[in-house]
């Protein structure tokens, strides 16, 4: 019994020391590019096509490790996504490239499988809420200021809407307890955020509708700082 209590106490001391060195809490930031376009189910008029638009994102993350293989993640950040509509018959000013800015907040789970000494692959999923930062409910965008050949009338359907996300990542842990990840993440909303009408032809008398759901594919890099690292720095400073 005495040996068992001694082993238990030694184990508790070791566990406490490891927790003092590496916290379950991490704070980090991420940045990368975002590809987005109008809905794939839309039917475009002849000579028109939808293209992928290149935008970007930046987030701040608060991460809590539920276990060595799973984490809970809270994020808040900025997203620039949108759409690009092209008229394939024109020689110049062929497209309308519209970016839309959002405040994005999310909550999700991450599951990791380790390999090697410190590397891992992970899967992530969760929910987001995007809030459009512009307040205008209706906008018109021309392909050119003079002698407009086609234009898009954009009507805001919802300014705040939920999305789900799925992603995979490859990363590793540093000797100091920090973490880094290279990730690919797909986001898709549950509803249409903008209704679009593309007007073209003589006197812009012809038109066809499009739907923009703000779905996007993100490729980015994230770096997390372990809270235990800050504790070590404070101890070193005061010592």
C-alpha positions in Angstrom: 0.0 0.0 0.0 2.8 2.4 0.9 4.5 1.6 -2.5 1.3 2.3 -4.3 0.8 5.7 -2.6 4.5 6.6 -3.3 4.1 5.7 -7.0 0.8 7.7 -7.1 2.4 10.7 -5.6 5.4 10.5 -8.0 3.0 10.3 -10.9 1.0 13.3 -9.7 4.1 15.4 -9.3 5.3 14.4 -12.8 1.9 15.3 -14.2 1.8 18.6 -12.5 5.3 19.5 -13.8 4.3 18.6 -17.3 1.2 20.7 -17.1 3.3 23.6 -15.8 5.6 23.3 -18.8 2.9 22.7 -21.5 -0.6 24.1 -21.0 -3.7 22.7 -22.7 -4.4 26.3 -23.9 -2.9 27.8 -27.0 -3.4 31.1 -28.8 -2.5 31.5 -32.5 -3.1 33.2 -35.8 -3.7 32.0 -39.3 -3.5 33.6 -42.8 -3.9 32.4 -46.3 -5.8 32.6 -49.6 -9.5 31.9 -50.3 -11.0 30.7 -53.6 -14.7 31.4 -54.2 -17.3 31.6 -57.0 -21.0 31.6 -57.6 -23.1 28.4 -57.2 -22.2 25.5 -59.5 -25.9 24.8 -60.0 -26.5 28.1 -61.8 -27.2 28.2 -65.5 -25.3 31.0 -67.3 -26.3 32.6 -70.7 -24.2 31.7 -73.7 -20.7 33.3 -73.8 -20.7 33.9 -70.0 -18.7 31.8 -67.5 -18.1 31.9 -63.7 -14.5 31.9 -62.6 -12.7 31.3 -59.3 -12.0 34.5 -57.5 -8.8 34.8 -55.3 -9.3 36.4 -51.9 -7.7 36.1 -48.5 -8.3 35.6 -44.8 -6.7 36.2 -41.4 -7.9 34.7 -38.1 -7.0 34.7 -34.4 -7.5 31.3 -32.7 -8.0 30.2 -29.1 -7.3 26.4 -28.8 -7.9 24.0 -25.9 -6.5 20.5 -26.1 -9.2 18.1 -24.9 -6.6 15.3 -25.2 -3.3 14.8 -27.0 -5.3 13.8 -30.1 -8.2 16.3 -30.0 -8.8 20.0 -29.6 -11.6 22.6 -29.3 -11.0 25.7 -31.4 -12.6 29.2 -31.2 -11.7 31.6 -34.0 -12.5 35.2 -35.0 -11.2 36.9 -38.1 -11.5 38.6 -41.5 -12.5 37.0 -44.8 -12.5 38.5 -48.3 -14.4 36.3 -50.7 -16.6 36.9 -53.7 -17.2 36.0 -57.3 -15.9 36.7 -60.9 -18.2 36.6 -63.9 -16.6 36.6 -67.3 -18.0 37.5 -70.8 -15.9 35.2 -73.1 -16.7 37.1 -76.3 -15.2 40.4 -75.3 -11.6 41.5 -76.0 -11.1 43.7 -73.0 -12.8 44.5 -69.7 -14.1 41.0 -69.9 -15.0 40.3 -66.3 -16.6 41.7 -63.2 -14.5 40.8 -60.1 -16.4 41.5 -56.9 -15.0 41.1 -53.4 -17.1 41.0 -50.3 -15.7 41.4 -46.8 -16.9 39.5 -43.7 -16.3 39.2 -40.0 -16.1 35.5 -39.4 -16.4 33.7 -36.1 -16.2 29.9 -35.6 -16.2 27.0 -33.2 -15.0 23.6 -34.1 -13.2 20.3 -33.3 -9.9 19.0 -34.5 -8.7 15.4 -34.3 -5.0 14.5 -34.8 -3.1 11.4 -35.7 0.6 11.5 -34.9 3.5 10.1 -36.9 7.2 10.4 -36.4 8.5 12.2 -33.3 6.4 15.4 -33.5 4.4 15.5 -36.8 0.7 14.9 -37.3 -2.1 15.0 -39.7 -5.5 16.3 -38.6 -9.2 16.5 -39.6 -11.3 19.5 -38.5 -15.0 20.4 -38.7 -17.3 23.0 -37.1 -19.7 25.9 -37.5 -19.1 29.5 -38.5 -21.1 32.7 -38.5 -20.2 35.3 -41.2 -21.3 38.9 -40.9 -21.1 41.0 -44.1 -19.2 44.2 -43.3 -20.8 46.4 -46.0 -24.2 47.8 -45.2 -25.6 48.3 -48.7 -28.5 46.1 -49.6 -28.4 46.7 -53.4 -25.3 47.4 -55.6 -24.7 47.6 -59.3 -21.3 46.7 -60.9 -20.4 47.5 -64.5 -17.7 45.8 -66.5 -16.6 49.4 -67.5 -17.6 52.9 -66.8 -18.3 54.0 -70.3 -20.3 52.0 -72.9 -21.1 49.3 -70.4 -21.4 45.9 -72.1 -22.8 44.0 -69.1 -23.4 44.6 -65.4 -24.4 42.8 -62.3 -27.2 43.9 -59.9 -26.4 42.5 -56.5 -29.1 42.2 -53.8 -28.2 41.2 -50.3 -30.3 38.3 -49.2 -28.9 37.9 -45.6 -26.2 39.9 -43.9 -25.5 37.3 -41.1 -25.6 33.6 -41.9 -24.2 30.3 -40.6 -21.8 28.0 -42.4 -20.2 24.6 -41.8 -16.6 23.8 -42.5 -14.5 20.7 -43.2 -10.7 20.5 -43.5 -7.5 18.6 -43.2 -4.1 19.8 -42.0 -0.4 18.7 -41.8 1.7 20.0 -39.0 4.0 19.5 -36.1 4.9 20.4 -32.5 8.0 22.4 -31.6 10.4 21.6 -28.7 8.9 24.5 -26.8 5.3 23.1 -27.0 4.1 25.4 -29.8 2.2 24.0 -32.8 2.1 24.8 -36.6 -0.2 23.6 -39.3 -0.6 23.8 -43.1 -4.3 23.4 -43.9 -6.9 23.1 -46.6 -10.5 24.0 -45.5 -13.8 24.1 -47.3 -16.6 26.4 -46.1 -20.2 26.3 -47.2 -23.2 28.3 -46.1 -26.7 27.0 -45.5 -28.4 29.7 -47.6 -27.8 32.2 -50.4 -26.2 35.4 -49.2 -26.5 37.4 -52.4 -28.9 37.3 -55.3 -27.3 38.4 -58.6 -28.9 39.5 -61.9 -26.5 39.7 -64.9 -27.8 42.2 -67.4 -26.4 42.3 -71.0 -27.2 42.7 -74.6 -28.7 45.7 -76.4 -29.7 48.4 -73.9 -28.8 45.8 -71.2 -32.3 44.3 -71.9 -31.4 40.7 -71.4 -30.6 39.1 -68.1 -30.1 35.9 -66.2 -30.0 35.2 -62.4 -27.1 33.8 -60.3 -26.8 32.8 -56.6 -23.8 33.5 -54.4 -23.6 31.4 -51.3 -20.2 32.6 -50.1 -18.7 29.0 -50.1 -15.0 29.1 -50.4 -11.9 26.9 -50.3 -9.1 28.1 -48.0 -5.4 27.2 -48.1 -3.5 28.6 -45.1 -0.8 28.4 -42.4 -1.5 28.6 -38.6 0.9 29.0 -35.7 -0.1 28.4 -32.1 1.8 29.6 -29.0 1.4 27.4 -25.9 0.4 29.3 -22.8 3.0 27.3 -20.9 5.7 29.1 -23.0 4.6 32.5 -21.6 4.7 31.0 -18.1 8.3 29.9 -18.7 9.2 33.3 -20.0 7.8 35.0 -16.9 9.7 32.6 -14.6 12.9 33.2 -16.5 12.4 37.0 -16.3 11.8 37.1 -12.6 14.5 34.6 -11.8 
